[in-house]
């Protein structure tokens, strides 16, 4: 998996998590936006690590 594709998938995951969480939270203050953004970044990092490990595992089994 190339770095550009990997980065775009992680950024999309961060964006979508933040957007949905912020909208469903129904709190539209700046504090809520920053709180949801921090959670989104944590989610994106975990998602990126899992994707990277999955790709390495899949590559070794071939």
Buried (B, 14 or more C-beta within 10 A) or exposed (E): EEEEEBEEBBEEBBEEBBEEBBEEEEEEEEEBBEBBBEBBBEBBEEBBEEBEEEEEEEEEEE
